[in-house]
Amino acid sequence: MTALHSDRSGLGEAGTLTWLGHATVLLTTTTGTRVIFDPWLENPKSPADLDAVGPVDVIAVTHGHFDHMGSVVPLATATGATVVCVPEMAAYFASVGLSNLVEMNKGGTVKVGDVALTMVSADHSCGVAAGDGVPNIYGGNPVGFIARLPEGNGGPIYVSGDTNVFGDMALIRELYHPELALMPIDGHYNMGPWEAAHAVRLLGVSRFAPYHYGTFPLLAGTPQEVRTHLAALGSSATVVDVNPGGSVPLVG
């Protein structure tokens, strides 16, 4: 998985994380590696369609809910990107025609160009919607990712996927030392701002970029609420909130 596309044009300036609405995030290193997490480009807040994303080297999937993998098949088909996911999701993607798949599990690490992706735990549910009244297909356990970057691109990044706060976030801190975390704050399907503030404290990150909020009225948590709760907890972490289409620099 070391071959990269020669044409690097597309969304996401080098050395940034670009939020594409909901839980879709594009990582672009200064060396040109492009990793997209949980692509659902049809989400109501997405600033871009499939064609505007540009080249993608790897698609990292945290779990099988439609709002985290709705664009995986067309994006992988269009770009030739490698899809990284748990074995159960790999089996599903193979059943719908994808072949460039790397299955892994929690605790494992794969190298993507010059980015190392380590799979970590998440506290959520997982099931692939089969449609037509058929019960969800089992999609394995939900996961998150730690992305360790090439020199000059800042510290490790934690992309949680859907999750509640859980005590082993302290173990993620001890093992991987993330500097920047991306986590949900919606307060309905995932943790809300109060729980997210505790997650930031457990992880020990210096920067937190909230996502998975505001897509629908039900996802009502806000970055300002997180700031208020962090202040109450005595945390000095910075909450970095951007609009969909905006970017967070990898180096804080």
C-alpha positions as CSV (number, residue, x, y, z in Angstrom):
1,M,0.0,0.0,0.0
2,T,2.8,2.5,-0.8
3,A,1.9,3.5,-4.3
4,L,0.3,7.0,-4.5
5,H,-1.5,8.8,-7.2
6,S,0.6,11.2,-9.3
7,D,-2.1,13.8,-9.6
8,R,-2.6,15.4,-6.1
9,S,-5.2,18.0,-7.1
10,G,-8.5,18.0,-5.2
11,L,-9.9,19.1,-1.9
12,G,-7.7,19.5,1.1
13,E,-4.5,21.6,1.2
14,A,-1.3,19.8,2.1
15,G,-0.8,19.5,5.9
16,T,-4.5,19.7,6.9
17,L,-7.5,17.8,8.0
18,T,-10.6,18.9,6.0
19,W,-14.1,18.4,7.4
20,L,-16.5,17.3,4.7
21,G,-19.6,17.4,6.9
22,H,-21.0,14.9,9.5
23,A,-18.1,12.4,10.2
24,T,-16.3,12.6,6.9
25,V,-12.7,13.9,7.2
26,L,-9.9,14.1,4.6
27,L,-6.3,13.9,5.8
28,T,-3.7,15.4,3.5
29,T,-0.1,15.2,4.6
30,T,2.6,17.6,3.4
31,T,4.1,14.7,1.4
32,G,0.8,14.0,-0.5
33,T,-0.7,11.0,1.2
34,R,-4.5,11.4,1.2
35,V,-6.6,9.4,3.7
36,I,-10.4,9.8,4.0
37,F,-12.2,8.6,7.1
38,D,-15.9,7.5,6.9
39,P,-16.9,9.0,3.6
40,W,-20.6,9.9,3.3
41,L,-20.5,12.7,0.7
42,E,-24.2,12.8,0.3
43,N,-24.6,14.2,3.8
44,P,-26.6,17.4,4.0
45,K,-23.6,19.5,5.1
46,S,-21.1,18.1,2.6
47,P,-19.4,20.9,0.7
48,A,-18.3,18.6,-2.1
49,D,-19.5,15.7,-4.3
50,L,-17.6,12.6,-5.3
51,D,-15.9,14.3,-8.3
52,A,-14.6,17.2,-6.2
53,V,-12.8,15.2,-3.6
54,G,-9.9,14.3,-5.9
55,P,-7.4,11.4,-5.5
56,V,-7.6,9.3,-2.4
57,D,-5.1,6.7,-1.4
58,V,-6.9,5.1,1.5
59,I,-10.5,5.0,2.8
60,A,-10.6,4.2,6.6
61,V,-13.9,2.9,7.8
62,T,-14.9,2.9,11.5
63,H,-18.1,1.0,11.2
64,G,-21.0,0.0,9.0
65,H,-23.7,2.6,9.6
66,F,-24.7,4.3,6.4
67,D,-23.6,7.7,7.6
68,H,-20.0,6.5,7.8
69,M,-19.7,4.3,4.7
70,G,-22.4,5.6,2.3
71,S,-19.8,6.7,-0.3
72,V,-17.2,4.0,0.2
73,V,-18.1,1.9,-2.8
74,P,-18.3,4.7,-5.4
75,L,-15.3,6.6,-4.0
76,A,-13.1,3.4,-4.0
77,T,-14.3,2.6,-7.5
78,A,-13.5,6.1,-8.8
79,T,-10.1,6.5,-7.2
80,G,-8.8,3.0,-6.7
81,A,-8.3,3.7,-3.0
82,T,-7.5,0.9,-0.6
83,V,-10.3,0.3,1.9
84,V,-9.1,-0.4,5.5
85,C,-11.7,-1.9,7.9
86,V,-12.5,-4.8,10.2
87,P,-12.8,-8.2,8.5
88,E,-16.6,-8.3,8.7
89,M,-16.8,-5.0,6.8
90,A,-14.2,-6.2,4.3
91,A,-16.4,-9.2,3.6
92,Y,-19.4,-6.9,3.0
93,F,-17.4,-4.6,0.7
94,A,-16.1,-7.7,-1.2
95,S,-19.7,-8.9,-1.6
96,V,-20.6,-5.7,-3.4
97,G,-17.6,-5.8,-5.8
98,L,-14.7,-4.1,-4.1
99,S,-11.4,-5.9,-4.2
100,N,-8.7,-3.5,-3.0
101,L,-9.3,-4.2,0.7
102,V,-7.1,-4.5,3.8
103,E,-8.8,-6.1,6.7
104,M,-7.4,-5.5,10.2
105,N,-8.5,-5.4,13.8
106,K,-8.1,-3.5,17.0
107,G,-4.4,-3.2,18.0
108,G,-3.2,-3.7,14.5
109,T,-1.3,-1.2,12.4
110,V,-1.0,-0.8,8.7
111,K,1.3,1.6,6.7
112,V,-0.4,3.9,4.2
113,G,2.3,5.6,2.2
114,D,4.0,7.4,5.0
115,V,1.0,7.3,7.4
116,A,0.6,4.6,10.0
117,L,-3.0,3.7,10.9
118,T,-3.6,1.9,14.2
119,M,-7.1,0.5,14.9
120,V,-8.4,1.2,18.4
121,S,-11.6,0.5,20.3
122,A,-14.9,2.4,20.1
123,D,-18.1,2.2,22.2
124,H,-20.9,2.1,19.8
125,S,-23.0,-0.4,17.7
126,C,-22.5,-1.6,14.1
127,G,-24.7,-3.0,11.4
128,V,-25.0,-2.6,7.6
129,A,-28.4,-1.7,6.4
130,A,-29.7,-4.4,4.0
131,G,-32.9,-2.6,3.0
132,D,-36.3,-3.9,2.0
133,G,-37.2,-4.8,5.5
134,V,-34.2,-7.1,6.0
135,P,-32.5,-6.9,9.4
136,N,-29.1,-5.2,9.4
137,I,-26.1,-7.3,8.4
138,Y,-23.5,-7.8,11.1
139,G,-20.6,-5.5,10.5
140,G,-18.2,-6.5,13.3
141,N,-17.2,-4.2,16.1
142,P,-17.0,-0.4,15.7
143,V,-13.5,1.1,15.9
144,G,-11.5,4.3,15.8
145,F,-8.1,5.1,14.3
146,I,-4.8,6.6,15.4
147,A,-3.0,8.2,12.5
148,R,0.8,8.7,13.0
149,L,2.2,11.1,10.5
150,P,5.5,11.7,8.7
151,E,8.0,14.1,10.3
152,G,6.9,17.7,10.1
153,N,3.2,16.9,10.1
154,G,2.5,17.2,13.8
155,G,1.7,14.6,16.5
156,P,-0.6,11.6,16.2
157,I,-4.3,12.1,15.4
158,Y,-7.2,10.2,17.0
159,V,-10.3,9.8,14.8
160,S,-12.8,8.1,17.1
161,G,-15.6,7.3,14.8
162,D,-19.0,7.0,16.6
163,T,-18.5,6.5,20.3
164,N,-19.3,7.4,23.8
165,V,-16.6,8.3,26.2
166,F,-15.0,5.2,27.8
167,G,-12.3,4.7,30.3
168,D,-9.8,3.1,28.0
169,M,-9.3,6.4,26.3
170,A,-6.7,6.8,29.0
171,L,-5.0,3.8,27.6
172,I,-5.1,5.3,24.1
173,R,-3.4,8.3,25.7
174,E,-0.7,6.2,27.3
175,L,0.0,4.1,24.2
176,Y,-0.3,6.6,21.3
177,H,0.0,10.1,22.8
178,P,-2.5,11.8,20.3
179,E,-2.1,15.6,19.9
180,L,-5.4,16.2,18.0
181,A,-8.7,14.3,18.5
182,L,-11.8,14.2,16.2
183,M,-14.8,13.0,18.1
184,P,-18.6,13.3,18.0
185,I,-20.5,15.7,20.2
186,D,-24.1,15.2,19.0
187,G,-25.5,13.9,22.3
188,H,-28.0,11.5,20.7
189,Y,-26.3,8.7,18.8
190,N,-23.0,9.4,20.5
191,M,-21.6,11.3,23.5
192,G,-22.6,14.9,23.9
193,P,-20.5,17.9,24.9
194,W,-20.2,17.0,28.6
195,E,-19.0,13.5,27.8
196,A,-16.7,14.8,25.1
197,A,-15.1,17.1,27.5
198,H,-14.3,14.1,29.7
199,A,-13.0,12.3,26.7
200,V,-10.6,15.1,25.9
201,R,-9.3,15.0,29.5
202,L,-8.8,11.2,29.3
203,L,-7.0,11.4,26.0
204,G,-4.8,14.3,27.1
205,V,-5.0,16.0,23.7
206,S,-4.1,19.6,23.3
207,R,-6.6,20.2,20.4
208,F,-10.1,18.8,19.8
209,A,-12.0,19.2,16.6
210,P,-15.7,18.2,17.1
211,Y,-17.6,16.5,14.4
212,H,-20.9,14.5,13.9
213,Y,-23.0,17.5,15.1
214,G,-25.4,19.9,13.3
215,T,-26.1,17.6,10.4
216,F,-29.7,17.3,11.6
217,P,-31.6,19.1,14.4
218,L,-31.4,15.9,16.5
219,L,-27.6,16.2,16.6
220,A,-27.7,19.3,18.8
221,G,-24.3,19.5,20.6
222,T,-22.2,22.5,20.0
223,P,-18.4,23.3,20.2
224,Q,-19.2,26.2,22.6
225,E,-20.8,23.7,25.0
226,V,-17.6,21.7,24.9
227,R,-15.5,24.8,25.7
228,T,-17.7,25.5,28.7
229,H,-17.4,22.0,30.1
230,L,-13.6,21.9,29.5
231,A,-13.2,25.1,31.4
232,A,-15.2,23.6,34.3
233,L,-12.9,20.6,34.3
234,G,-9.8,22.8,34.3
235,S,-8.7,21.7,30.9
236,S,-6.5,23.9,28.7
237,A,-7.3,22.0,25.5
238,T,-8.3,24.1,22.5
239,V,-11.6,23.4,20.7
240,V,-11.0,23.9,17.0
241,D,-14.4,24.2,15.2
242,V,-14.6,24.8,11.5
243,N,-17.5,24.8,9.1
244,P,-17.9,21.9,6.7
245,G,-15.3,22.5,4.0
246,G,-12.9,24.1,6.4
247,S,-9.5,22.7,7.4
248,V,-7.6,22.2,10.6
249,P,-3.7,22.4,10.3
250,L,-1.9,19.2,11.3
251,V,0.6,21.3,13.2
252,G,-1.1,23.2,16.0
